[in-house]
């Protein structure tokens, strides 16, 4: 499926707008515990383990968005936006939510 952050696809005229689609993935408090437990993994101010978890969450959110678009009959998603939000859960820690959204469209081949 074609995806872009722009509102058009060069060389692919949009024949129908199918609607807004989205996908979400939430990393629970355990990822933060694991992150701090594996702090020794940090090299040069970056944590490989934490970045891998974020990449996984981003991939899940994008795949959910693509599945929703395909269910609508779309073959592309334009205006893709990725957001990262923290959700606090009182005294029990927090979670990180990764969301992907865009507009499902049908483009000519």
GUSE-923686 format. One record per residue: residue number from 1; residue in one letter; x, y, z of N, C-alpha, C, O in turn. Coordinates in steps of 0.1 Angstrom, whole numbers, plus 5000, padded with zeros to 4 digits. Layout:
BEGIN
<num = NUM, residuo = A, n.u = X, n.v = Y, n.w = Z, ca.u = X, ca.v = Y, ca.w = Z, c.u = X, c.v = Y, c.w = Z, o.u = X, o.v = Y, o.w = Z>
...
***
This chain:
BEGIN
<num = 1, residuo = X, n.u = 5008, n.v = 4988, n.w = 5000, ca.u = 5000, ca.v = 5000, ca.w = 5000, c.u = 5009, c.v = 5012, c.w = 5000, o.u = 5019, o.v = 5013, o.w = 5008>
<num = 2, residuo = X, n.u = 5006, n.v = 5022, n.w = 4991, ca.u = 5013, ca.v = 5034, ca.w = 4991, c.u = 5009, c.v = 5043, c.w = 5003, o.u = 4998, o.v = 5044, o.w = 5007>
<num = 3, residuo = X, n.u = 5019, n.v = 5049, n.w = 5009, ca.u = 5017, ca.v = 5058, ca.w = 5020, c.u = 5026, c.v = 5070, c.w = 5018, o.u = 5038, o.v = 5069, o.w = 5014>
<num = 4, residuo = X, n.u = 5021, n.v = 5082, n.w = 5022, ca.u = 5029, ca.v = 5094, ca.w = 5021, c.u = 5024, c.v = 5104, c.w = 5032, o.u = 5012, o.v = 5104, o.w = 5036>
<num = 5, residuo = X, n.u = 5033, n.v = 5113, n.w = 5036, ca.u = 5029, ca.v = 5124, ca.w = 5045, c.u = 5023, c.v = 5136, c.w = 5037, o.u = 5017, o.v = 5145, o.w = 5044>
<num = 6, residuo = X, n.u = 5024, n.v = 5136, n.w = 5024, ca.u = 5019, ca.v = 5146, ca.w = 5016, c.u = 5004, c.v = 5144, c.w = 5013, o.u = 4999, o.v = 5133, o.w = 5016>
<num = 7, residuo = X, n.u = 4997, n.v = 5154, n.w = 5008, ca.u = 4983, ca.v = 5153, ca.w = 5005, c.u = 4981, c.v = 5148, c.w = 4990, o.u = 4969, o.v = 5147, o.w = 4986>
<num = 8, residuo = X, n.u = 4991, n.v = 5145, n.w = 4983, ca.u = 4990, ca.v = 5140, ca.w = 4969, c.u = 5000, c.v = 5129, c.w = 4967, o.u = 5010, o.v = 5128, o.w = 4975>
<num = 9, residuo = X, n.u = 4998, n.v = 5121, n.w = 4957, ca.u = 5008, ca.v = 5111, ca.w = 4952, c.u = 5012, c.v = 5115, c.w = 4938, o.u = 5004, o.v = 5113, o.w = 4929>
<num = 10, residuo = X, n.u = 5024, n.v = 5119, n.w = 4936, ca.u = 5029, ca.v = 5123, ca.w = 4923, c.u = 5027, c.v = 5112, c.w = 4913, o.u = 5032, o.v = 5101, o.w = 4915>
<num = 11, residuo = X, n.u = 5021, n.v = 5115, n.w = 4902, ca.u = 5019, ca.v = 5105, ca.w = 4892, c.u = 5007, c.v = 5095, c.w = 4894, o.u = 5005, o.v = 5086, o.w = 4886>
<num = 12, residuo = X, n.u = 5000, n.v = 5097, n.w = 4905, ca.u = 4989, ca.v = 5088, ca.w = 4909, c.u = 4977, c.v = 5096, c.w = 4912, o.u = 4975, o.v = 5100, o.w = 4924>
<num = 13, residuo = X, n.u = 4968, n.v = 5099, n.w = 4903, ca.u = 4957, ca.v = 5107, ca.w = 4906, c.u = 4947, c.v = 5100, c.w = 4915, o.u = 4944, o.v = 5088, o.w = 4914>
<num = 14, residuo = X, n.u = 4942, n.v = 5108, n.w = 4925, ca.u = 4933, ca.v = 5102, ca.w = 4935, c.u = 4919, c.v = 5102, c.w = 4929, o.u = 4914, o.v = 5113, o.w = 4924>
<num = 15, residuo = X, n.u = 4913, n.v = 5090, n.w = 4928, ca.u = 4900, ca.v = 5089, ca.w = 4922, c.u = 4888, c.v = 5089, c.w = 4933, o.u = 4877, o.v = 5092, o.w = 4930>
<num = 16, residuo = X, n.u = 4892, n.v = 5086, n.w = 4945, ca.u = 4882, ca.v = 5086, ca.w = 4956, c.u = 4888, c.v = 5087, c.w = 4970, o.u = 4898, o.v = 5081, o.w = 4973>
<num = 17, residuo = X, n.u = 4882, n.v = 5095, n.w = 4978, ca.u = 4886, ca.v = 5097, ca.w = 4992, c.u = 4877, c.v = 5087, c.w = 5000, o.u = 4865, o.v = 5088, o.w = 5000>
<num = 18, residuo = X, n.u = 4883, n.v = 5078, n.w = 5008, ca.u = 4876, ca.v = 5068, ca.w = 5015, c.u = 4874, c.v = 5072, c.w = 5030, o.u = 4865, o.v = 5067, o.w = 5036>
<num = 19, residuo = X, n.u = 4881, n.v = 5081, n.w = 5035, ca.u = 4879, ca.v = 5085, ca.w = 5049, c.u = 4892, c.v = 5085, c.w = 5057, o.u = 4902, o.v = 5079, o.w = 5053>
<num = 20, residuo = X, n.u = 4890, n.v = 5089, n.w = 5069, ca.u = 4901, ca.v = 5090, ca.w = 5079, c.u = 4904, c.v = 5076, c.w = 5084, o.u = 4894, o.v = 5068, o.w = 5087>
<num = 21, residuo = X, n.u = 4916, n.v = 5072, n.w = 5086, ca.u = 4920, ca.v = 5059, ca.w = 5091, c.u = 4931, c.v = 5061, c.w = 5102, o.u = 4939, o.v = 5071, o.w = 5101>
<num = 22, residuo = X, n.u = 4932, n.v = 5052, n.w = 5111, ca.u = 4942, ca.v = 5054, ca.w = 5122, c.u = 4946, c.v = 5040, c.w = 5128, o.u = 4939, o.v = 5030, o.w = 5126>
<num = 23, residuo = X, n.u = 4956, n.v = 5040, n.w = 5135, ca.u = 4961, ca.v = 5028, ca.w = 5142, c.u = 4969, c.v = 5033, c.w = 5154, o.u = 4975, o.v = 5043, o.w = 5154>
<num = 24, residuo = X, n.u = 4968, n.v = 5025, n.w = 5165, ca.u = 4974, ca.v = 5029, ca.w = 5177, c.u = 4982, c.v = 5017, c.w = 5183, o.u = 4978, o.v = 5005, o.w = 5181>
<num = 25, residuo = X, n.u = 4992, n.v = 5020, n.w = 5191, ca.u = 4999, ca.v = 5010, ca.w = 5199, c.u = 5003, c.v = 5016, c.w = 5212, o.u = 5008, o.v = 5028, o.w = 5212>
<num = 26, residuo = X, n.u = 5002, n.v = 5009, n.w = 5222, ca.u = 5005, ca.v = 5014, ca.w = 5236, c.u = 5016, c.v = 5006, c.w = 5242, o.u = 5015, o.v = 4994, o.w = 5243>
<num = 27, residuo = X, n.u = 5026, n.v = 5013, n.w = 5247, ca.u = 5037, ca.v = 5006, ca.w = 5254, c.u = 5033, c.v = 5008, c.w = 5269, o.u = 5032, o.v = 5020, o.w = 5274>
<num = 28, residuo = X, n.u = 5032, n.v = 4997, n.w = 5276, ca.u = 5028, ca.v = 4998, ca.w = 5290, c.u = 5040, c.v = 5002, c.w = 5299, o.u = 5051, o.v = 5004, o.w = 5295>
<num = 29, residuo = X, n.u = 5037, n.v = 5003, n.w = 5312, ca.u = 5047, ca.v = 5007, ca.w = 5322, c.u = 5059, c.v = 4998, c.w = 5322, o.u = 5070, o.v = 5002, o.w = 5326>
<num = 30, residuo = X, n.u = 5057, n.v = 4985, n.w = 5319, ca.u = 5068, ca.v = 4976, ca.w = 5319, c.u = 5079, c.v = 4980, c.w = 5310, o.u = 5091, o.v = 4977, o.w = 5313>
<num = 31, residuo = X, n.u = 5076, n.v = 4987, n.w = 5299, ca.u = 5087, ca.v = 4991, ca.w = 5290, c.u = 5096, c.v = 5001, c.w = 5297, o.u = 5108, o.v = 5001, o.w = 5295>
<num = 32, residuo = X, n.u = 5090, n.v = 5009, n.w = 5306, ca.u = 5098, ca.v = 5019, ca.w = 5313, c.u = 5107, c.v = 5012, c.w = 5323, o.u = 5118, o.v = 5016, o.w = 5325>
<num = 33, residuo = X, n.u = 5101, n.v = 5002, n.w = 5330, ca.u = 5109, ca.v = 4995, ca.w = 5340, c.u = 5120, c.v = 4987, c.w = 5333, o.u = 5132, o.v = 4988, o.w = 5338>
<num = 34, residuo = X, n.u = 5117, n.v = 4981, n.w = 5322, ca.u = 5128, ca.v = 4974, ca.w = 5314, c.u = 5138, c.v = 4984, c.w = 5309, o.u = 5150, o.v = 4981, o.w = 5309>
<num = 35, residuo = X, n.u = 5134, n.v = 4996, n.w = 5305, ca.u = 5143, ca.v = 5006, ca.w = 5300, c.u = 5152, c.v = 5010, c.w = 5311, o.u = 5165, o.v = 5011, o.w = 5309>
<num = 36, residuo = X, n.u = 5147, n.v = 5013, n.w = 5323, ca.u = 5156, ca.v = 5018, ca.w = 5334, c.u = 5165, c.v = 5006, c.w = 5339, o.u = 5176, o.v = 5008, o.w = 5343>
<num = 37, residuo = X, n.u = 5160, n.v = 4994, n.w = 5338, ca.u = 5168, ca.v = 4982, ca.w = 5342, c.u = 5179, c.v = 4980, c.w = 5332, o.u = 5190, o.v = 4976, o.w = 5336>
<num = 38, residuo = X, n.u = 5177, n.v = 4983, n.w = 5320, ca.u = 5187, ca.v = 4982, ca.w = 5310, c.u = 5194, c.v = 4994, c.w = 5306, o.u = 5199, o.v = 4996, o.w = 5295>
<num = 39, residuo = X, n.u = 5196, n.v = 5003, n.w = 5316, ca.u = 5202, ca.v = 5016, ca.w = 5313, c.u = 5216, c.v = 5015, c.w = 5308, o.u = 5221, o.v = 5024, o.w = 5301>
<num = 40, residuo = X, n.u = 5223, n.v = 5004, n.w = 5311, ca.u = 5236, ca.v = 5002, ca.w = 5307, c.u = 5237, c.v = 5001, c.w = 5291, o.u = 5247, o.v = 5001, o.w = 5285>
<num = 41, residuo = X, n.u = 5225, n.v = 4998, n.w = 5285, ca.u = 5224, ca.v = 4997, ca.w = 5271, c.u = 5226, c.v = 5011, c.w = 5264, o.u = 5228, o.v = 5012, o.w = 5252>
<num = 42, residuo = X, n.u = 5226, n.v = 5021, n.w = 5271, ca.u = 5227, ca.v = 5035, ca.w = 5266, c.u = 5241, c.v = 5038, c.w = 5261, o.u = 5251, o.v = 5036, o.w = 5269>
<num = 43, residuo = X, n.u = 5243, n.v = 5042, n.w = 5249, ca.u = 5256, ca.v = 5045, ca.w = 5243, c.u = 5254, c.v = 5058, c.w = 5236, o.u = 5246, o.v = 5059, o.w = 5227>
<num = 44, residuo = X, n.u = 5262, n.v = 5068, n.w = 5240, ca.u = 5261, ca.v = 5081, ca.w = 5233, c.u = 5248, c.v = 5088, c.w = 5235, o.u = 5243, o.v = 5095, o.w = 5227>
<num = 45, residuo = X, n.u = 5241, n.v = 5085, n.w = 5247, ca.u = 5229, ca.v = 5092, ca.w = 5250, c.u = 5217, c.v = 5085, c.w = 5244, o.u = 5206, o.v = 5091, o.w = 5244>
<num = 46, residuo = X, n.u = 5218, n.v = 5073, n.w = 5238, ca.u = 5207, ca.v = 5067, ca.w = 5231, c.u = 5206, c.v = 5053, c.w = 5237, o.u = 5216, o.v = 5046, o.w = 5241>
<num = 47, residuo = X, n.u = 5194, n.v = 5048, n.w = 5238, ca.u = 5191, ca.v = 5034, ca.w = 5242, c.u = 5186, c.v = 5026, c.w = 5231, o.u = 5175, o.v = 5028, o.w = 5226>
<num = 48, residuo = X, n.u = 5194, n.v = 5016, n.w = 5227, ca.u = 5190, ca.v = 5007, ca.w = 5216, c.u = 5177, c.v = 4999, c.w = 5219, o.u = 5169, o.v = 4998, o.w = 5210>
<num = 49, residuo = X, n.u = 5176, n.v = 4994, n.w = 5231, ca.u = 5164, ca.v = 4986, ca.w = 5235, c.u = 5152, c.v = 4995, c.w = 5235, o.u = 5142, o.v = 4990, o.w = 5230>
<num = 50, residuo = X, n.u = 5152, n.v = 5007, n.w = 5240, ca.u = 5141, ca.v = 5016, ca.w = 5240, c.u = 5137, c.v = 5020, c.w = 5226, o.u = 5125, o.v = 5020, o.w = 5223>
<num = 51, residuo = X, n.u = 5147, n.v = 5023, n.w = 5218, ca.u = 5144, ca.v = 5026, ca.w = 5204, c.u = 5138, c.v = 5015, c.w = 5196, o.u = 5129, o.v = 5017, o.w = 5188>
<num = 52, residuo = X, n.u = 5142, n.v = 5002, n.w = 5199, ca.u = 5136, ca.v = 4991, ca.w = 5193, c.u = 5121, c.v = 4990, c.w = 5197, o.u = 5113, o.v = 4986, o.w = 5188>
<num = 53, residuo = X, n.u = 5118, n.v = 4992, n.w = 5209, ca.u = 5104, ca.v = 4991, ca.w = 5214, c.u = 5096, c.v = 5002, c.w = 5207, o.u = 5084, o.v = 4999, o.w = 5203>
<num = 54, residuo = X, n.u = 5101, n.v = 5014, n.w = 5206, ca.u = 5094, ca.v = 5025, ca.w = 5199, c.u = 5092, c.v = 5021, c.w = 5184, o.u = 5081, o.v = 5024, o.w = 5179>
<num = 55, residuo = X, n.u = 5102, n.v = 5016, n.w = 5178, ca.u = 5101, ca.v = 5012, ca.w = 5164, c.u = 5089, c.v = 5001, c.w = 5162, o.u = 5082, o.v = 5002, o.w = 5153>
<num = 56, residuo = X, n.u = 5089, n.v = 4992, n.w = 5172, ca.u = 5079, ca.v = 4981, ca.w = 5171, c.u = 5065, c.v = 4987, c.w = 5172, o.u = 5056, o.v = 4984, o.w = 5165>
<num = 57, residuo = X, n.u = 5063, n.v = 4997, n.w = 5182, ca.u = 5051, ca.v = 5003, ca.w = 5184, c.u = 5046, c.v = 5011, c.w = 5172, o.u = 5035, o.v = 5011, o.w = 5168>
<num = 58, residuo = X, n.u = 5056, n.v = 5018, n.w = 5166, ca.u = 5053, ca.v = 5026, ca.w = 5154, c.u = 5048, c.v = 5017, c.w = 5142, o.u = 5039, o.v = 5020, o.w = 5135>
<num = 59, residuo = X, n.u = 5055, n.v = 5005, n.w = 5141, ca.u = 5052, ca.v = 4996, ca.w = 5130, c.u = 5038, c.v = 4990, c.w = 5132, o.u = 5030, o.v = 4989, o.w = 5123>
<num = 60, residuo = X, n.u = 5034, n.v = 4987, n.w = 5145, ca.u = 5021, ca.v = 4982, ca.w = 5148, c.u = 5010, c.v = 4992, c.w = 5144, o.u = 5000, o.v = 4989, o.w = 5138>
<num = 61, residuo = X, n.u = 5013, n.v = 5005, n.w = 5148, ca.u = 5003, ca.v = 5016, ca.w = 5145, c.u = 5001, c.v = 5017, c.w = 5130, o.u = 4990, o.v = 5019, o.w = 5126>
<num = 62, residuo = X, n.u = 5012, n.v = 5017, n.w = 5123, ca.u = 5011, ca.v = 5019, ca.w = 5108, c.u = 5004, c.v = 5007, c.w = 5102, o.u = 4995, o.v = 5009, o.w = 5093>
<num = 63, residuo = X, n.u = 5007, n.v = 4995, n.w = 5106, ca.u = 5000, ca.v = 4983, ca.w = 5101, c.u = 4985, c.v = 4983, c.w = 5104, o.u = 4977, o.v = 4980, o.w = 5095>
<num = 64, residuo = X, n.u = 4981, n.v = 4987, n.w = 5116, ca.u = 4967, ca.v = 4989, ca.w = 5119, c.u = 4960, c.v = 4999, c.w = 5110, o.u = 4949, o.v = 4997, o.w = 5105>
<num = 65, residuo = X, n.u = 4967, n.v = 5010, n.w = 5107, ca.u = 4961, ca.v = 5020, ca.w = 5099, c.u = 4960, c.v = 5015, c.w = 5084, o.u = 4950, o.v = 5017, o.w = 5078>
<num = 66, residuo = X, n.u = 4970, n.v = 5008, n.w = 5080, ca.u = 4969, ca.v = 5002, ca.w = 5066, c.u = 4958, c.v = 4992, c.w = 5065, o.u = 4951, o.v = 4991, o.w = 5055>
<num = 67, residuo = X, n.u = 4956, n.v = 4983, n.w = 5075, ca.u = 4945, ca.v = 4974, ca.w = 5075, c.u = 4931, c.v = 4980, c.w = 5075, o.u = 4922, o.v = 4976, o.w = 5068>
<num = 68, residuo = X, n.u = 4930, n.v = 4991, n.w = 5082, ca.u = 4917, ca.v = 4999, ca.w = 5082, c.u = 4915, c.v = 5005, c.w = 5069, o.u = 4904, o.v = 5004, o.w = 5064>
<num = 69, residuo = X, n.u = 4925, n.v = 5010, n.w = 5062, ca.u = 4924, ca.v = 5015, ca.w = 5049, c.u = 4920, c.v = 5005, c.w = 5039, o.u = 4912, o.v = 5007, o.w = 5030>
<num = 70, residuo = X, n.u = 4927, n.v = 4993, n.w = 5040, ca.u = 4924, ca.v = 4982, ca.w = 5030, c.u = 4909, c.v = 4977, c.w = 5032, o.u = 4903, o.v = 4974, o.w = 5022>
<num = 71, residuo = X, n.u = 4904, n.v = 4977, n.w = 5045, ca.u = 4890, ca.v = 4973, ca.w = 5047, c.u = 4880, c.v = 4983, c.w = 5041, o.u = 4869, o.v = 4979, o.w = 5037>
<num = 72, residuo = X, n.u = 4885, n.v = 4995, n.w = 5039, ca.u = 4876, ca.v = 5005, ca.w = 5032, c.u = 4877, c.v = 5004, c.w = 5017, o.u = 4870, o.v = 5011, o.w = 5010>
<num = 73, residuo = X, n.u = 4886, n.v = 4996, n.w = 5012, ca.u = 4888, ca.v = 4995, ca.w = 4997, c.u = 4899, c.v = 5004, c.w = 4992, o.u = 4900, o.v = 5005, o.w = 4980>
<num = 74, residuo = X, n.u = 4907, n.v = 5010, n.w = 5001, ca.u = 4917, ca.v = 5020, ca.w = 4996, c.u = 4930, c.v = 5012, c.w = 4992, o.u = 4932, o.v = 5001, o.w = 4996>
<num = 75, residuo = X, n.u = 4938, n.v = 5019, n.w = 4984, ca.u = 4950, ca.v = 5013, ca.w = 4980, c.u = 4962, c.v = 5023, c.w = 4983, o.u = 4973, o.v = 5020, o.w = 4979>
<num = 76, residuo = X, n.u = 4959, n.v = 5033, n.w = 4991, ca.u = 4969, ca.v = 5043, ca.w = 4995, c.u = 4964, c.v = 5051, c.w = 5007, o.u = 4952, o.v = 5052, o.w = 5009>
<num = 77, residuo = X, n.u = 4973, n.v = 5056, n.w = 5014, ca.u = 4970, ca.v = 5065, ca.w = 5026, c.u = 4978, c.v = 5078, c.w = 5024, o.u = 4991, o.v = 5077, o.w = 5023>
<num = 78, residuo = X, n.u = 4972, n.v = 5089, n.w = 5024, ca.u = 4979, ca.v = 5102, ca.w = 5022, c.u = 4978, c.v = 5110, c.w = 5035, o.u = 4970, o.v = 5107, o.w = 5044>
<num = 79, residuo = X, n.u = 4986, n.v = 5120, n.w = 5037, ca.u = 4986, ca.v = 5129, ca.w = 5049, c.u = 4989, c.v = 5121, c.w = 5061, o.u = 4984, o.v = 5124, o.w = 5072>
<num = 80, residuo = X, n.u = 4998, n.v = 5111, n.w = 5061, ca.u = 5001, ca.v = 5103, ca.w = 5072, c.u = 5008, c.v = 5111, c.w = 5083, o.u = 5017, o.v = 5119, o.w = 5080>
<num = 81, residuo = X, n.u = 5003, n.v = 5110, n.w = 5095, ca.u = 5009, ca.v = 5117, ca.w = 5107, c.u = 5012, c.v = 5107, c.w = 5118, o.u = 5003, o.v = 5099, o.w = 5121>
<num = 82, residuo = X, n.u = 5023, n.v = 5107, n.w = 5124, ca.u = 5027, ca.v = 5099, ca.w = 5135, c.u = 5028, c.v = 5108, c.w = 5148, o.u = 5034, o.v = 5118, o.w = 5148>
<num = 83, residuo = X, n.u = 5021, n.v = 5103, n.w = 5158, ca.u = 5022, ca.v = 5111, ca.w = 5171, c.u = 5026, c.v = 5101, c.w = 5182, o.u = 5023, o.v = 5090, o.w = 5182>
<num = 84, residuo = X, n.u = 5033, n.v = 5107, n.w = 5192, ca.u = 5038, ca.v = 5100, ca.w = 5204, c.u = 5033, c.v = 5108, c.w = 5216, o.u = 5035, o.v = 5119, o.w = 5217>
<num = 85, residuo = X, n.u = 5025, n.v = 5101, n.w = 5224, ca.u = 5019, ca.v = 5107, ca.w = 5236, c.u = 5022, c.v = 5099, c.w = 5249, o.u = 5022, o.v = 5087, o.w = 5248>
<num = 86, residuo = X, n.u = 5024, n.v = 5106, n.w = 5260, ca.u = 5025, ca.v = 5098, ca.w = 5272, c.u = 5012, c.v = 5099, c.w = 5280, o.u = 5005, o.v = 5109, o.w = 5280>
<num = 87, residuo = X, n.u = 5009, n.v = 5088, n.w = 5286, ca.u = 4996, ca.v = 5087, ca.w = 5294, c.u = 5000, c.v = 5084, c.w = 5308, o.u = 5007, o.v = 5073, o.w = 5311>
<num = 88, residuo = X, n.u = 4997, n.v = 5093, n.w = 5318, ca.u = 5001, ca.v = 5090, ca.w = 5332, c.u = 4989, c.v = 5082, c.w = 5338, o.u = 4978, o.v = 5084, o.w = 5336>
<num = 89, residuo = X, n.u = 4993, n.v = 5073, n.w = 5347, ca.u = 4984, ca.v = 5064, ca.w = 5353, c.u = 4984, c.v = 5066, c.w = 5369, o.u = 4986, o.v = 5056, o.w = 5376>
<num = 90, residuo = X, n.u = 4983, n.v = 5078, n.w = 5374, ca.u = 4984, ca.v = 5080, ca.w = 5388, c.u = 4998, c.v = 5075, c.w = 5394, o.u = 5008, o.v = 5079, o.w = 5388>
<num = 91, residuo = X, n.u = 4998, n.v = 5068, n.w = 5404, ca.u = 5010, ca.v = 5063, ca.w = 5410, c.u = 5016, c.v = 5051, c.w = 5404, o.u = 5026, o.v = 5046, o.w = 5408>
<num = 92, residuo = X, n.u = 5009, n.v = 5045, n.w = 5394, ca.u = 5013, ca.v = 5032, ca.w = 5389, c.u = 5022, c.v = 5033, c.w = 5377, o.u = 5024, o.v = 5024, o.w = 5369>
<num = 93, residuo = X, n.u = 5027, n.v = 5045, n.w = 5374, ca.u = 5036, ca.v = 5047, ca.w = 5362, c.u = 5028, c.v = 5053, c.w = 5351, o.u = 5017, o.v = 5058, o.w = 5352>
<num = 94, residuo = X, n.u = 5033, n.v = 5051, n.w = 5339, ca.u = 5027, ca.v = 5057, ca.w = 5327, c.u = 5028, c.v = 5047, c.w = 5315, o.u = 5034, o.v = 5037, o.w = 5316>
<num = 95, residuo = X, n.u = 5023, n.v = 5052, n.w = 5304, ca.u = 5023, ca.v = 5045, ca.w = 5292, c.u = 5027, c.v = 5054, c.w = 5281, o.u = 5025, o.v = 5066, o.w = 5282>
<num = 96, residuo = X, n.u = 5032, n.v = 5049, n.w = 5270, ca.u = 5035, ca.v = 5057, ca.w = 5258, c.u = 5026, c.v = 5052, c.w = 5247, o.u = 5025, o.v = 5040, o.w = 5244>
<num = 97, residuo = X, n.u = 5018, n.v = 5061, n.w = 5240, ca.u = 5010, ca.v = 5057, ca.w = 5229, c.u = 5016, c.v = 5063, c.w = 5216, o.u = 5019, o.v = 5074, o.w = 5215>
<num = 98, residuo = X, n.u = 5016, n.v = 5054, n.w = 5206, ca.u = 5021, ca.v = 5058, ca.w = 5193, c.u = 5008, c.v = 5057, c.w = 5184, o.u = 5002, o.v = 5046, o.w = 5184>
<num = 99, residuo = X, n.u = 5005, n.v = 5067, n.w = 5177, ca.u = 4993, ca.v = 5067, ca.w = 5168, c.u = 4997, c.v = 5071, c.w = 5154, o.u = 5005, o.v = 5080, o.w = 5153>
<num = 100, residuo = X, n.u = 4991, n.v = 5065, n.w = 5145, ca.u = 4993, ca.v = 5068, ca.w = 5131, c.u = 4979, c.v = 5072, c.w = 5125, o.u = 4970, o.v = 5064, o.w = 5127>
<num = 101, residuo = X, n.u = 4978, n.v = 5082, n.w = 5117, ca.u = 4966, ca.v = 5086, ca.w = 5111, c.u = 4968, c.v = 5091, c.w = 5097, o.u = 4979, o.v = 5096, o.w = 5094>
<num = 102, residuo = X, n.u = 4958, n.v = 5090, n.w = 5089, ca.u = 4959, ca.v = 5096, ca.w = 5075, c.u = 4945, c.v = 5094, c.w = 5068, o.u = 4935, o.v = 5091, o.w = 5074>
<num = 103, residuo = X, n.u = 4945, n.v = 5098, n.w = 5056, ca.u = 4933, ca.v = 5097, ca.w = 5048, c.u = 4935, c.v = 5086, c.w = 5038, o.u = 4944, o.v = 5085, o.w = 5029>
<num = 104, residuo = X, n.u = 4925, n.v = 5076, n.w = 5038, ca.u = 4925, ca.v = 5065, ca.w = 5029, c.u = 4920, c.v = 5069, c.w = 5016, o.u = 4909, o.v = 5076, o.w = 5015>
<num = 105, residuo = X, n.u = 4927, n.v = 5066, n.w = 5005, ca.u = 4922, ca.v = 5070, ca.w = 4992, c.u = 4924, c.v = 5058, c.w = 4982, o.u = 4931, o.v = 5049, o.w = 4984>
<num = 106, residuo = X, n.u = 4917, n.v = 5060, n.w = 4971, ca.u = 4918, ca.v = 5051, ca.w = 4960, c.u = 4925, c.v = 5058, c.w = 4949, o.u = 4920, o.v = 5069, o.w = 4944>
<num = 107, residuo = X, n.u = 4937, n.v = 5053, n.w = 4944, ca.u = 4944, ca.v = 5060, ca.w = 4933, c.u = 4944, c.v = 5051, c.w = 4921, o.u = 4943, o.v = 5039, o.w = 4922>
<num = 108, residuo = X, n.u = 4945, n.v = 5058, n.w = 4909, ca.u = 4945, ca.v = 5051, ca.w = 4897, c.u = 4959, c.v = 5045, c.w = 4895, o.u = 4969, o.v = 5050, o.w = 4900>
<num = 109, residuo = X, n.u = 4960, n.v = 5033, n.w = 4889, ca.u = 4972, ca.v = 5026, ca.w = 4887, c.u = 4981, c.v = 5033, c.w = 4877, o.u = 4992, o.v = 5028, o.w = 4874>
***
